[in-house]
């Protein structure tokens, strides 16, 4: 393990965004979350990640982690979101820290991040005085380290780090599928952090779960190289093998996923040169397939006036685009629209596109989904 912030930091983090749910599909399964937390801690891992906007996540962190383990046994991260879809004033934004501390009962956050920075919302973080706010929160002992998570171009990232060298850490979307993607720009953004010597926290290493079930050609490629390794392991180990990476967040949703992650990350071994060549071949295969780069973060759905389950519809579309499985795509689409709006109900208000950290042309893809899956 490489040393970051004066400690040996285990490379796997538990992302609390996609926790297991009960039968209603909404309520977090606290008992299963507790068991997953126990497995994680018992494996010698320590880093947990939540956020103000992850519904129910901070409360789950309190019940599964904070109330059950000594505070010095783990690192807990949360985030402050000042996007227009989330808050409308500096006071609302600053109140998030207090609320997050109340929800978690943690006393302080080891890391606290300004959430989902991009060119369209940078002015909010500046005009609301949030850089000074997190610096002062650190001086008060409410947080130990601060930084930001980021979804934009390397030029914008470089400008932020040049203006705010006080940022201690950056959270980036990095995975082998997006490494050379011109929009997500995983590699280019990572290289900006290397230039500024900022530790990197990796989010979406499995791209919202899609890299755990890659197209058949890629699955066959991985299986040929190592039949016992899961597709998810290739994705997590790819991100964790990067020198500047401090921790890789895996948004595990059940005990089997936790067990799989621990099987190769409790004692992490970087990818070999031969394994890196396999990843390069997988990137070539994936680049030839059209798909929607949705990570199911659900930022788009909260303000949708037509109650359209956009990530679920896109998941159905990707079953068609990537796997050419029309029957499954239609089944998934039917489930996504059974108690919510259809893709054709979209009124093009564009609030979803304003909120999307992947910069997806959501309305255009909804039109395609209506054409392909509603006929």
N, C-alpha and C positions, 0 to 999 in steps of 0.2 A: 504493500500500500504506500502511495505517495503521501507526503505530508502537506496538508493544507491548513492554514490558520493555526499552525502550531500543534496539530494533532494528526495521527494516522487515520485518514478518512476512508472507511470502507466504500467501495465503488458502487454499491447498489443502494438506492433509496426507494422507500415505499411511497408511491404517489397515491394520495387519498381522494382522487377525483372520481374514480370509477369503482367504488366500493360495492360489495355484494348487496343485492336487494332482496326483500321478501317477496312473497307471491304477488303482491299488488304492483310490483315493478317500480315502486317509488320509495318505500321506506327502507332505509339502510338496515341491513342485517347485522346488528351490533354483536351478537354472539359469534357469528362467523368472523367478523372483523376482529374480535378479541383473539380468536384462535390464530388468525393470520398474524396479528401483532406479536403474539407469543412466539410463533415460529420464527419470525423475523429477528426478534431480540435474542432468542436462544441461539441463533446462527451467528451471533456476534455483530449484527448490523444495527445501525443507530439512526439513520436519517429518514425523517417523515416530512411529507410536503402536503400542505393544504392551502386554502385561499378563502378570502371573504366571500367570493362569488360561487364557491363550490357548495351547493345547497346541502345542508346537513353534515358536511364533511368536518367542519371544525367541532361541532358537538360530538360527532363520532370519535374524533381524536381525543376528546376529553374522556369519554367513557371507556374507550379501548386502550388508551395509552396513559394519559396524564393521571387519571385516578388510580392507576394500577402499577405504575413504575416510578422509582425515584427520579426526580427531575434531571439529575446529572447522568442518567443512563441513556439519554437519547438527545438528538437534535431535532427541533421542530421549526419548520418554516411556514410562514403565511405571507399573504400578499395584499396590497392595497390597489384597488382598481379605480381609476379616475376617468374611465371612458365615458363619453356622453350618454351611452345607454345605461350606465350604472349610477352615476351621480350628476348633480347639477350645480354644485358649489364646492368651495374649498372646505367649508365646515362639514359637509356630508362626507367628503373624501377623508378628512382627518379623523372623523368619528369611527371609521372602519377599524383602525388599530385598537381602539378601546373596545369595540364590539367583539373583535376577534379574540382579544385577551379574555373577555368575559365568557365567550363561547367555549374556549379551550381550557380555561382555568390554568394556563401554563405559567403565568407569572411574567414570562418574557419569551421572546422568540429568538432562537439562535441565529436565524437568518430572516430578514424581512425584505420583500421585494416590491418595487413599483411594478405593477402588473400589466403585461401585454403592451409594452411601448411600441409605437409605430408612428410614422410621420403624421398621420391624421390626428393623433391625440397628444402629441408632445407638448403642445401649448398648454393643455390642461395641467400637466404635471409641473410645468414651469410657472404658469400664472397662479396656480393654487399654492405655490410655495412648498411643494411636497419634497423636494430635495433637502431643503432646510429642515422640514418637518422630521424626516427620517434620521437626519444627522442629530437633531436635538433629542429624538427618542432614544438614540444610542447613548447620548450623554446622560440621559436619565436612567439608563439601565433597562429600558423596556425592550430593547433589541440588542443583540450582540454584534451583528454584521448586517449591512444593507447592500442592496444592488437592485437589479431589475430583470424582468423577463422581457423577451423581445421577439417581434414578428415583423420584420421589414428587411430593407436592403442593407448590404454591407456598408454602403456610403452613409446611410442614416445611423447605423451602429457606430461607425467611426466618428461621426460628428458628436454623438452623445458622449462617447467615452473621452473625446478630446475636451468637451465642455465640462464634463463631470468626472474627472479622474478619481474623485473620492469614492465612486462606486467600487465596491469590493468584489463583486461577483456578478456574473451574467448567466441567465438561464436561456438556453437556445433550443430550438427544435433541430435535433440531429438524428438522422437514421440513414441507413445505407441507400434507401430509395430516394431520399431528398438530397443526398450528398452533392450531386451535381445539378440539381433542379434549379433553373434560372429564377424561379419565383421564391421558393423557400430559401435557396442559397445556403444550405447547411455548411458546406465547405468554406465558402467565402466569409460567412459570418464567424465561423470558428477561427479562421485565420486572422480576422480583425482582433479577436480576443487574445490570440497569441501575441500579436503585435503590441497590444496594450498590457500584456502580462496579467490578464484577468482570469481567475479560475472559472471554469464553465460547469454549470449544472445542465444536464441534458434532459429535456422533456420530449415526449413522443418518440422514444427510440424504436417502438414497434408500430408507430404511425396509427395510433388509435386502435391497435389490435390487428390491423390488416396484414402486417408482415408476419403474424403468427400463422396465417393461412394464405401463403402466397400462391400465385398461379402454379399450375401443375408442373410446368417446365422448371420453375425455380425450386419447387418442393423436391422434384426428382434430383436436381443438381445437388441440393443440400444432403439428401438422403444417400446419394452415391458417395459423397465425401465422408459423411459420418452418420450412419444409420441410427445411432442412439441419441443424436442431438436434435432437439426441437427447433423448428424454424424461428421461434422467438429467441432462442439462445444465440443464434447467429446475429440477430438484430441488436440485442442488448450488449453482447460482447464486442460487436463492431464499434459501438459508441464508447464503451468503457475502455477500449484499447487506445483511445486518443490521449496523448500525453497531457494536454491542458485540462482534461476533464476531471472534475473533482468528484462528482457523483452522477449516476444515471438513474433517473426516476422510472420506475415501472408501475403503471397503474393497474395493479393486480386486482381482479374481481372475484376470485374464489380461492379456496385452499389448494386445488390442483395447480393453479397458476403460480401460487406462492411456492409450492414444493418444487416446481420446475425451475423457477428463478433461483431458488436457493441451491439447487443441485449443481449449478455451474458458477454462481456468483458469491457463495459464502467463502470460497477460496478461488478467487478470480485468476484466470490465466489469459493473457492477451492473445489475440488472433495471431497465428503463425503467418509466414509469408505465403505458404500454400493456401491457407484459409482466406487470406486477403485476395488472392487470385480468384477464388471461388465467388467471393462477394462481387468482384469486378464483373464476372460473367453474369451473375444475377442482375446486376444493374443494367447490363446490355439487354437482357431479356425483357425486363420490366419497362425499359424506355420505349420498347416497340409496341406497348399496349396502352390504348387510351383509357383513362379512368378519372374519376373525380377525387381530388386530393383532400377529402374531408376526414378530419380526425375525431369527429363526434364530440367536440368540446361543448356543444349546445349553446354557445354564446348567441347564436342566431335565433334561437327559438323563444327566448323569454319575452321579447317585444313583438312577436309576430301577431298581427291583428286577425289573421285567419287561422291561427292555431295549427300551423302546418309543422309536422315533425320532420324538418328538413334533413337532419343527419340520418334518420331511419329511411327516408326516401332515397337518399344518396347511397346508403348501404345497399338498398335493393337494386339501384341502377348499376352499382359496381359489380354485383353478382352477374349482371348481364354483360357489362363491358369487359370485365377481366376473365370471367369463367364461362361466358356464353351460356349461362344457365337460365333460360327464360322462365321455366316453371318456378324455380326457387325465387327468382327476382319478382315475379308476380305475386307469389305467396307472401314474401316480405313486404311488398308494397301494400297488399291488402291489409296486413297487420298494422302497418304504419298509418293507414288512413281509416281504419275501422271506427275510431272514436275521435278523429281529428280531421283537419282540412286535407284536401287532395292537392296534388301539384298544380292542377289547373285552377285552383282557387286563388292562386297568388295574384295580388293586386299591384305588384311592382312598386311597393312603397320604398324598397331598398334599405330598410333598417337592418335587415339581415346581413347585407353586404357591408354595411358600415361596421357591424360588430365582428365580422369574420376575420380571425387572425391569419387565415390561409389565403385571403384575398380571392376567394372563389367567386366566379360570376354566377351566383346562386340562382338568380331569376332565369337566366338562360338555360341552366341545367334543369330547373323545374319544368320549363317548357318541353325540354327533351324527354323528361320522365313522363310527363302527361302524354306525349305523343307515343312513347314506346310501351308504357305500362298501363294506360287507361283504356286503350282501344279494345 
